[in-house]
Amino acid sequence: MKIGFAGLGAMGGPMADHLLDAGHTLYVLTRRRESADAAITKGAIWAETPKNLAASSELVCTVLPGPPEIEAIMAGENGLRAGFKAGTPYIDLSTNSPALVRELSADLAEIGVSMLDAPVSGGPKGAASRKLAIWVSGEKATFDTCRPILDLLGDQVRFLGASGNASVAKLVHNCANYGIQMVLAETFSLGVKAGVDPVALWGAIRQGSLGRQRAVDRMADQFLPHEFDNPAFALELAHKDVSLATALGRETGVPMRFANMTLAEMTEALNKGWGKRDSRSAMLIQEERAGLDIRVPRDVLQNILKNEPL
């Protein structure tokens, strides 16, 4: 295929290489021309303008930093939108705003262009090795048409339905990921300041339940099936443990912002009379605030854990 590819940075550069290696003709654009030198050496064609890139291509992909860059490359008489031919699929592999994705998808549909939002997860190493999750949403027929191209870029391609859904999933993933990082930084600093060697501490927590099981997989134990009344570990005991940890923080002079927030949530759940329920029942506090009642059948969850590779 003739593929237009805009954005040849740490993520886009390796992706473009995979498409070139597969024999596709690539028209490329990137903010700094020198970033395209490696791709051009392998046969890619410099497109000069976004309009030319779209007009020359049977499929267009963008891998850009975020919403402002997507809006900029679309706009104006030399923008992508001005160059698109009716029937051209457009895949945005950026981490984008769901609202912008849905607005842009509707706008492009008016000129016969079907947009897929397809954010990726795996970092530059994953982009180079093709060990990438690619979450895709938009028109299912467009996804089916573009699937062979997406399979050249990542090893875990998943369709999530209507436009913007994939971008929502990516934001949920990244926000959870960085939140967990900050909690680990806080609690690990507590352990080190309380006198434990960091190597010994890291080795120890890797052997606990947190280290032995993926954090996201643990959601299938109680939270997603909404089963809290046969506790694996009671809320009242978990509340005691977090209380002791925050007390240790005060004793050692370690700020415990996330731990104190956690304790407040657990205390609210305890005050609801949930002390004998599973410790994860405290997660219902946020669910209630959001006006949700999340329940996934256990057999559906077990099927995913059993049959879907990571």
Phi and psi in degrees as a GROMACS rama.xvg file:
@    title "Ramachandran Plot"
@    xaxis  label "Phi"
@    yaxis  label "Psi"
@TYPE xy
-91.9301  112.827  LYS-2
-117.457  129.07  ILE-3
-90.4408  132.508  GLY-4
-134.708  113.115  PHE-5
-110.8  123.458  ALA-6
107.524  100.55  GLY-7
-120.977  45.2496  LEU-8
-83.6889  -150.748  GLY-9
-60.8194  -32.5411  ALA-10
-92.8981  -48.4812  MET-11
-67.7322  -34.0422  GLY-12
-57.7753  -53.7497  GLY-13
-62.7458  -36.2949  PRO-14
-61.7981  -44.3925  MET-15
-60.0559  -38.9512  ALA-16
-58.9334  -42.025  ASP-17
-62.28  -39.5111  HIS-18
-68.7016  -39.5563  LEU-19
-64.9367  -42.9604  LEU-20
-62.2828  -28.4123  ASP-21
-82.2865  -2.63132  ALA-22
97.2528  6.68861  GLY-23
-79.0876  151.111  HIS-24
-86.5467  125.938  THR-25
-115.98  126.594  LEU-26
-101.568  125.805  TYR-27
-124.078  152.406  VAL-28
-145.349  144.576  LEU-29
-155.041  161.821  THR-30
-59.9091  -43.3561  ARG-31
-108.695  120.661  ARG-32
-55.1916  -36.5679  ARG-33
-64.3968  -23.4825  GLU-34
-67.6839  -17.7534  SER-35
-93.6923  -3.37681  ALA-36
-58.32  -42.9664  ASP-37
-63.7396  -42.9594  ALA-38
-66.4874  -40.275  ALA-39
-65.1097  -37.9001  ILE-40
-59.9593  -32.7089  THR-41
-85.8213  1.12883  LYS-42
116.947  -2.73878  GLY-43
-68.0346  155.183  ALA-44
-112.5  127.805  ILE-45
-72.1793  127.391  TRP-46
-89.2674  -13.3834  ALA-47
74.2898  -51.4762  GLU-48
-137.958  156.334  THR-49
-57.7969  -38.0399  PRO-50
-60.0387  -46.0582  LYS-51
-63.2478  -39.7027  ASN-52
-59.8497  -47.4949  LEU-53
-67.3044  -41.49  ALA-54
-66.7907  -26.2399  ALA-55
-88.0862  -7.01652  SER-56
-114.856  150.432  SER-57
-91.8521  -14.7297  GLU-58
-152.083  139.022  LEU-59
-121.686  135.043  VAL-60
-124.67  142.83  CYS-61
-127.017  140.159  THR-62
-132.684  86.9947  VAL-63
-121.344  164.358  LEU-64
-61.3547  -35.29  PRO-65
176.833  -168.264  GLY-66
-53.2387  -45.2575  PRO-67
-59.3524  -38.5401  PRO-68
-70.8429  -36.527  GLU-69
-65.041  -45.6892  ILE-70
-61.505  -40.3469  GLU-71
-66.5979  -41.6001  ALA-72
-73.286  -21.3818  ILE-73
-81.3058  -31.3546  MET-74
-82.2555  157.093  ALA-75
86.9435  174.027  GLY-76
-69.7081  -17.7101  GLU-77
-110.74  16.9431  ASN-78
-82.7049  170.656  GLY-79
-56.8309  -44.2024  LEU-80
-57.8306  -36.1218  ARG-81
-69.73  -22.2757  ALA-82
-101.712  -12.074  GLY-83
-62.041  138.054  PHE-84
-96.6799  144.152  LYS-85
-55.5987  136.028  ALA-86
94.1055  -5.41893  GLY-87
-80.0033  124.125  THR-88
-74.9314  147.135  PRO-89
-127.526  124.741  TYR-90
-114.752  117.362  ILE-91
-97.7339  110.298  ASP-92
-92.2349  6.81196  LEU-93
-76.7023  165.02  SER-94
-89.2206  110.265  THR-95
-123.664  170.363  ASN-96
-76.7297  126.524  SER-97
-55.7051  -37.9714  PRO-98
-63.7471  -43.6732  ALA-99
-66.281  -40.7099  LEU-100
-57.2084  -47.9267  VAL-101
-67.1938  -38.6599  ARG-102
-65.2773  -45.9065  GLU-103
-67.4991  -39.7948  LEU-104
-59.9235  -43.9104  SER-105
-65.6623  -40.1786  ALA-106
-65.4534  -45.5025  ASP-107
-68.6346  -30.7335  LEU-108
-60.2539  -28.3642  ALA-109
-66.6832  -22.7031  GLU-110
-108.036  15.2422  ILE-111
83.0801  19.7034  GLY-112
-107.04  126.435  VAL-113
-98.5803  120.888  SER-114
-101.087  136.433  MET-115
-112.712  128.727  LEU-116
-91.8133  128.235  ASP-117
-141.46  62.9002  ALA-118
-64.2515  151.89  PRO-119
-118.22  157.204  VAL-120
-138.237  128.285  SER-121
153.872  -11.6806  GLY-122
72.8464  177.792  GLY-123
-57.111  -36.2189  PRO-124
-63.2638  -41.6778  LYS-125
-66.9406  -37.2012  GLY-126
-63.0716  -38.0625  ALA-127
-72.5187  -38.4911  ALA-128
-92.2065  -6.81663  SER-129
70.0597  16.2793  ARG-130
-88.4684  69.3995  LYS-131
-124.08  137.39  LEU-132
-85.2485  133.432  ALA-133
-125.477  112.944  ILE-134
-97.6863  127.952  TRP-135
-127.53  137.13  VAL-136
-143.174  157.033  SER-137
141.172  -150.512  GLY-138
-73.1407  129.958  GLU-139
-62.0349  -38.0844  LYS-140
-63.236  -37.8988  ALA-141
-67.7143  -41.4238  THR-142
-58.1684  -45.9465  PHE-143
-61.7177  -39.1218  ASP-144
-65.5676  -40.0581  THR-145
-88.5248  -7.34743  CYS-146
-53.6487  -43.3468  ARG-147
-58.9619  -34.4559  PRO-148
-70.8426  -44.7615  ILE-149
-61.6199  -35.6408  LEU-150
-67.8168  -19.7422  ASP-151
-76.3635  -18.1997  LEU-152
-100.57  -28.9764  LEU-153
-148  163.13  GLY-154
-101.309  -6.64263  ASP-155
-132.886  88.2936  GLN-156
-102.288  126.179  VAL-157
-134.231  130.079  ARG-158
-89.6748  130.053  PHE-159
-115.788  10.7811  LEU-160
98.2921  -139.336  GLY-161
-63.5659  153.887  ALA-162
-47.5935  132.963  SER-163
95.2151  -20.6278  GLY-164
-60.9231  -40.638  ASN-165
-65.4913  -38.1633  ALA-166
-66.5008  -36.4211  SER-167
-61.1992  -47.2192  VAL-168
-59.0483  -40.3278  ALA-169
-65.7255  -40.1682  LYS-170
-67.9336  -39.4263  LEU-171
-59.9596  -46.6549  VAL-172
-59.448  -50.5082  HIS-173
-69.9269  -38.8867  ASN-174
-64.203  -43.1727  CYS-175
-62.6931  -43.0578  ALA-176
-59.9319  -48.9409  ASN-177
-74.6731  -29.4129  TYR-178
-63.5555  -44.3359  GLY-179
-61.7836  -39.7374  ILE-180
-57.2393  -44.4496  GLN-181
-68.1577  -37.4158  MET-182
-63.6881  -42.3307  VAL-183
-63.7722  -39.7737  LEU-184
-61.5466  -43.1263  ALA-185
-64.8064  -51.391  GLU-186
-71.2962  -34.1091  THR-187
-67.6919  -39.2501  PHE-188
-63.8473  -33.4016  SER-189
-60.4901  -47.5519  LEU-190
-62.7262  -42.3209  GLY-191
-68.8746  -42.8182  VAL-192
-68.4923  -25.3923  LYS-193
-80.129  0.187922  ALA-194
112.54  2.89389  GLY-195
-92.158  133.175  VAL-196
-58.2091  134.307  ASP-197
-61.1228  -35.9128  PRO-198
-66.6054  -44.2018  VAL-199
-64.5849  -39.4196  ALA-200
-66.2143  -45.3476  LEU-201
-61.8093  -44.7563  TRP-202
-60.7459  -37.9599  GLY-203
-68.3481  -47.666  ALA-204
-71.84  -23.1683  ILE-205
-63.6247  -26.8112  ARG-206
-89.4506  -8.80032  GLN-207
-79.6031  179.748  GLY-208
-62.1245  -34.0123  SER-209
-63.1458  -41.8996  LEU-210
-77.1002  -27.6334  GLY-211
-84.6266  -18.3524  ARG-212
-128.044  137.753  GLN-213
-61.0708  134.575  ARG-214
-57.524  -40.4747  ALA-215
-70.306  -36.0037  VAL-216
-62.7761  -30.5987  ASP-217
-63.2553  -19.7602  ARG-218
-64.0792  -22.4644  MET-219
-79.6594  -8.85981  ALA-220
-74.5051  -53.5305  ASP-221
-129.359  -43.0266  GLN-222
-62.7976  -56.3641  PHE-223
-67.5045  -41.1336  LEU-224
-77.0756  -5.74897  PRO-225
59.6348  50.2966  HIS-226
-125.773  104.755  GLU-227
-122.139  -2.89172  PHE-228
-93.5129  -3.37069  ASP-229
-117.597  80.4715  ASN-230
-67.4579  136.524  PRO-231
-79.6796  -33.5313  ALA-232
-154.026  120.54  PHE-233
-68.3644  147.219  ALA-234
-57.9998  -41.3425  LEU-235
-62.5458  -32.7572  GLU-236
-75.0483  -40.4808  LEU-237
-63.8166  -39.4111  ALA-238
-60.9063  -40.4901  HIS-239
-61.6671  -42.6963  LYS-240
-65.1887  -44.0394  ASP-241
-69.7093  -33.2861  VAL-242
-61.1578  -43.3755  SER-243
-64.9738  -37.8769  LEU-244
-65.9959  -43.7855  ALA-245
-67.758  -33.3389  THR-246
-64.2307  -40.6926  ALA-247
-62.6132  -37.1671  LEU-248
-60.3411  -42.2726  GLY-249
-66.048  -40.6978  ARG-250
-63.9194  -35.7062  GLU-251
-98.3173  -2.63266  THR-252
74.0898  30.7139  GLY-253
-102.759  120.416  VAL-254
-60.6562  135.635  PRO-255
-128.265  58.2301  MET-256
-59.1092  -50.2314  ARG-257
-70.6148  -38.4426  PHE-258
-64.6544  -39.6151  ALA-259
-66.9054  -36.8078  ASN-260
-64.5939  -41.1381  MET-261
-62.3305  -44.2291  THR-262
-61.9893  -39.022  LEU-263
-63.157  -41.502  ALA-264
-64.0787  -44.1669  GLU-265
-66.8392  -34.9121  MET-266
-65.8674  -40.6825  THR-267
-61.062  -41.9916  GLU-268
-66.0812  -39.1352  ALA-269
-62.5133  -39.7808  LEU-270
-69.0905  -13.8984  ASN-271
-84.5575  -1.13749  LYS-272
86.7483  22.1388  GLY-273
-96.3846  13.9445  TRP-274
-56.2346  -33.7278  GLY-275
-87.0883  -9.11259  LYS-276
-76.7321  171.496  ARG-277
-62.8293  149.694  ASP-278
-58.2366  -28.1276  SER-279
-73.3825  -6.44668  ARG-280
-61.2614  -23.2079  SER-281
-61.5653  -22.8692  ALA-282
-66.1755  -20.3602  MET-283
-67.6284  -21.9447  LEU-284
-59.1262  -47.2358  ILE-285
-68.7538  -38.1023  GLN-286
-59.9813  -43.5788  GLU-287
-64.582  -40.8361  GLU-288
-61.2442  -35.8348  ARG-289
-79.8812  -3.8914  ALA-290
70.7899  37.4342  GLY-291
-121.191  158.941  LEU-292
-136.266  91.1556  ASP-293
-88.4284  121.27  ILE-294
-143.223  120.487  ARG-295
-120.61  127.481  VAL-296
-55.2598  137.838  PRO-297
-60.1329  -35.638  ARG-298
-66.8457  -31.5964  ASP-299
-65.5791  -43.4789  VAL-300
-65.1984  -44.0079  LEU-301
-64.5812  -35.0034  GLN-302
-64.606  -40.8019  ASN-303
-64.0714  -47.8449  ILE-304
-62.5745  -33.5018  LEU-305
-80.5832  -39.223  LYS-306
-107.528  -17.0028  ASN-307
-100.387  120.517  GLU-308
-72.2673  158.504  PRO-309
